[in-house]
Amino acid sequence: MTLGATLLVVGIVASVALLGTAVSPVAADKHTKEAAGDYTDSANYTVNFLFTTDHYPGDQNEENGSIQYFAGGAEAFQKVDAEEGAFIDYVIVDASWIDYSACDVDNTAVFGIDRGNNNSGTQVDEDLVSQRKDDTFRDDGLTIEFYRFEDFGGDPPYMAPEDVIVAEQGARSQGGACLTVTSEPGWYQAQGFLNGTEADNGPNEEPSADANEAGVNVNSNYLYVCECDSEAEAREQLGPPPNEDGPTDESTPTPTATQTPTATETESGEESTAPTPTATVSNGGDETPTATPTATATGSPTETSMGGNVGANMTPTPGSGPGFGPVVTLLALLAGALFVRRR
């Protein structure tokens, strides 16, 4: 059965909110994003920004953003009758507030599956790039199609309920950073969609003719966009994210505050009146970025985990929306439906 996802993201994804609705056609009506149910409460989809400057409005950090997605959801698999797992057909990340059009496969640093959700950081057990049939990088998200059994030499990716899709796109890839976020400050989400076919004959055999097919939509955590060097400063300028301040229209960002604090608060709780020109990686492990964003700022690298689990579970609206990415010579984006907690 099909699922619609992170990573984280999302994401992954996520979906930096953010939900663009352009999607590629899929096999059946119940496979489509429009017809699939919302499983946000049954899955985990976390989207993280790697650098403080990734949160800056796009006109200050054009084509220089990096992002991570973590997506998983055992409960969502159960609800779509895929207790034995599923073979993934499509992963779509919708994020009308993130422009992916400058990205390509070589801008993907990681794209794979963490079997059992027991790896740290962005380590994966199975790469998804080789199973990618086609991909599209849009100005409001991205779409990844995987090979199916009926394709010549088809080898569709299998995802078990306890697995997590992990993806990272940007500075630490061979192609470097490529994303541009909206220039309008606010809180945003990304939406992930994943669909597939129930693995009713197990993970190594083609599904039966009557195997269930389904799709899953999942919204990410909220991420802030503003010239802010920490989440605390973002809250001062933008107020709390929508999930902490009552229901909001996901099609528009939350209003920003007109006042600008004279002193900024770092994530350690200390105040500083002048930012230091350096950018740091938030939660990508101990690796050194292969590329450094041209725009820099102080503060620990940020990821915003409002409404999601940081570094756990992934896949992608001014107020809500989606976003995502592929891998170094690899690319097969995250499965925008289910995202499980990471360490």
N, C-alpha and C positions, 0 to 999 in steps of 0.2 A: 504494500500500500504506500501511497505517496505521502510525503511529509513536506511541510514548508517551513524552513527555518528563518547569531550569530550564526560566534563564534559567535563580537564578542565580537551576530553579530552578529553579525553581524554582523552579525554583527552584527554581527558582527554587525546586517547588516547589516543591522543594525541597523541604523540604521540609521545618524547620525542621523533619526529621525525623521519624521522626515519621510514622508512617504510619497515617493513618486509612484505612479500607478502604471507606467508603461511596462508591459510584460510581453515575453515571447509566447506564442501560442503553444498550448500543450494538448496532449492526446485526447482528453475527455473533459466534459463539463466539470465533473467533480475534481478534476485535476487543476482547474484554473484558480488563480489567485482570488478572483472575485467570488467564486463559489465556495472556497475553502473557509473553514471556521477559524475563529481567533482562539489560539491556545496559549496566550501569554501567561495565564495563571497556571498552566501545566508544564511550562518549559522555562529554561533559563537562557537568556540571550544577552550577553554583555558586550558592549562596544567600548573600547578604550582609545584615547589619544595618547601617543607616545611622548610628545613634547609639549611644554607649556605653550609654545607658539602655535601648535596645532589648533588651539582654542581661539586664536586671534581671528577677527573677521577676514574674509578672503581677500579684500583689497590690501591687506597688510601681510599676507602670506600666500600669495597666488601660486598654485601648482607646487606647493611645498609642504603639504600635509601628509601625516602618517597615521595609520589606524590599525587596530587589532580587533578580532572578533572571536568569541567563544560561544558555541551554541550546542545545547543538548536538552533532552527532556524525556526521561523514561515514562513519566505519567502521560505525556502527550502521545507517545507511541501506543500505550495501552488504550487510550481513548479512541484511537483510529484503528484499533484491532491489529496492531503490528507488534504483538508481544515477542515475536521471533525476529524482529528487526525488519528492515526494508531495503530495497534497492532504489537508489536515488535517481530520479530523472532530471529534475531541474532544481536550481537554487537561484533565487532572485533577491536582490537587495534593493530596496526602494528608499531613497533619501533625497527628497526634492531640494534639500539645503546643502547637498554635497555634489560637486561636479567631478565625475570620474573620467570625463572624456579625454583627458590628457594621459590616462593610464593605459598600460598594456600588460601582457603576461610577465615581462621582465621587471615590472614594478612590484611583483609579489615576492615577499620574503619567505612566507610560509603559507601552505594550504594543504591541510591533511586531516586525518582522524586520530584522535587520542583514544586508543582502545581502553575501555574501562575507566576513563577519566582519572588516570593515576600518574600522569606525567606532570612535571613542573613547567612553568612558563609556557612557551610556545612549542615545546617538543611534541612531535607526533610519531605515531607508529606506522602510519600508512600515508603515502603521498597521493594526492588526488589529481595532480596535474596530468598524468598520463591517461587518465580516464575521462578527460574533458574532450567533448566533441566540438563544442563551439562556445564562444563567449562574446558578450557585447558590453562595452564600457560606455555608459550614457552620461548625460549631464545631470541626471537625477537618480543614478544607481547603476547596478550591473546585473547581468543575467548570465548564468552558466548552465549549459546543457551537457549532460553526460551520455556516453555511449550506452546503448541498450542491448539486450541479448539478441534482438533481431538485426542489429547492425553487423556488418562483416567484421569478424574478430571482436565483437562486442563484449565488453567486460565492465558492466555497471558497478559503481561503488556500493558496497554493502555497509549499512550502519546499524549497529545493535542499539537497543534502548539505552544501555548504560554508556555508550560512546559519546564523545564530544567532537564537534568540528572546530578546528582551530585555523585561523587565517591572520596574516599580517601583511600589510601593504605599505610601502613607503621607503623611508630613508635607509633601512637596513637591507634593502633588496639590491639586486644588480643594477636595476634601472633607476633607483633612488626615489625620492618623494615625488608625488604627482597630483595629490588631491587639493581642491580649492573648496573651502566651506563658504557659506553665505556671508555677505557683508552686513547682514542685519543681526545685531546682538539679540540673544534670547536663549531659551532652553529648547533643545531639539531631541527627537528620537529617530531611530532607524527602524525599518520594518523588514523582517526576513520572511521569505516564503520558500517552502521546500515541498516537493511532491515526489511520489514514488510508488513502488509496488511491493506489497507484502511478501516477505521471504517465507512463504508457507512450506517450501521444500528445503528450508535451511539456507545458510549463507553461501553455499557452494554450488547450488543447483538452480536452474531456471524455474521461476514461479509457475504454478499451474495456470491453466487458462482461466480459471475462476478466482484467481488470487485477487484480494481486495486492493483497490487503488484509492489514494486519498491525497489531500493537500493540507498543509498547516501554515497558518499565518502567526507570526510572533513579533511583538514590539520589544524594542531594546530599552535599556535604561535611558535616563535623560542625560544629555551632555550640554555643557554651556558653551556659548560662543560670545566672547567679549575680549577686550584687551585687559585680561585679568591674569594675575600670576599665581592664583590659587583658587580653590573652590570657595573658600571663605570670602575672598574678594568678589567672586562672581555672585555670591548670595547677597552681598552688600549692594552691588550694582543692579542685579536683576530680580532680587527677591528669591524666594524658594522655588524649586522646580514645581511644575504643575501637579505632580502626584502628591505634593505636600501642601497644596494650596487649593484643593477642590478641583472639580472637573473643568477642563479648558478645551477650546477648539483646537484640535491637533493640526489644523491647516495653517495656523498662524503662531508666530513666536510670542512668548510672554513679553509684556512691555518692560523696557529697561528703565532703570532709575536715572533721573537727570543729574543727580549729584555724583561727583567723583571723589572718592576718599583721598585725603591728602597723604595718607600713609597706607601702604599695602601690608597685608598680613600673609606671611609665608605659611606653608603647611605645617611647620614646626611650631607655629603660634607666635613667632617673633615678627616684629614690624620693621619695615625698612622703607625709606623714602625714595630710594633710587634703585632700580633693578640692575643686576649685574649681567653683563652680556654673555650669558652662557645658556645652553639648553641641555637638559638631561633627559635620559630615557626613563619612562615611568616604571613599567613592570615587564620588561622584555628580558630579564635575566641579566647575566654579567657580560653579554656580548657587547662589543664596541660597534656602534653604527658605522656602516660603510659609507654613509653620506651624512652630512650635518646640515640641518635647515639653515637657510640664509638669515632668516629672522630668528632672533634669540630673545630669551627672557629669563628672569630668575624664577626660583620656586622649584620644587620637586616636579618631575615630569608628572603630568596629570592624566587622568583617565577619568571619567566621572562615573561614579557607580550608583547614582540615584536611581532607585527602582530596579537595580540589578545587582549582581554579585561581581565585584571587581576581580578580574583575572579568573573568573569562573563562568563558564557557559557563554555562548555567544549568539550572533548574527545581527538590522537597522530599522522629523516632521517639523517646518518651524513649529514647535510644540510637539511634533512627532514626525517620524520620517525614516528612511533607510539608507544604508551604505555598506560597502564591501570591497574585497580585493583578492588577487591570485598569488603566485609564487615565482621565485627566481627562474629558472627555466621551467617553471611549472605553473599551472594555473588551473584551478578547478575550484572555484570559490566555496565558500562555506555553505552549508545547507541551512538556509535561513529559517529554520523552524525550531529546533530544539537545542537548548543550551544548558549544560550542566555545570554546577559549581566547580571551579578550579582552585588549585592551591596557590 
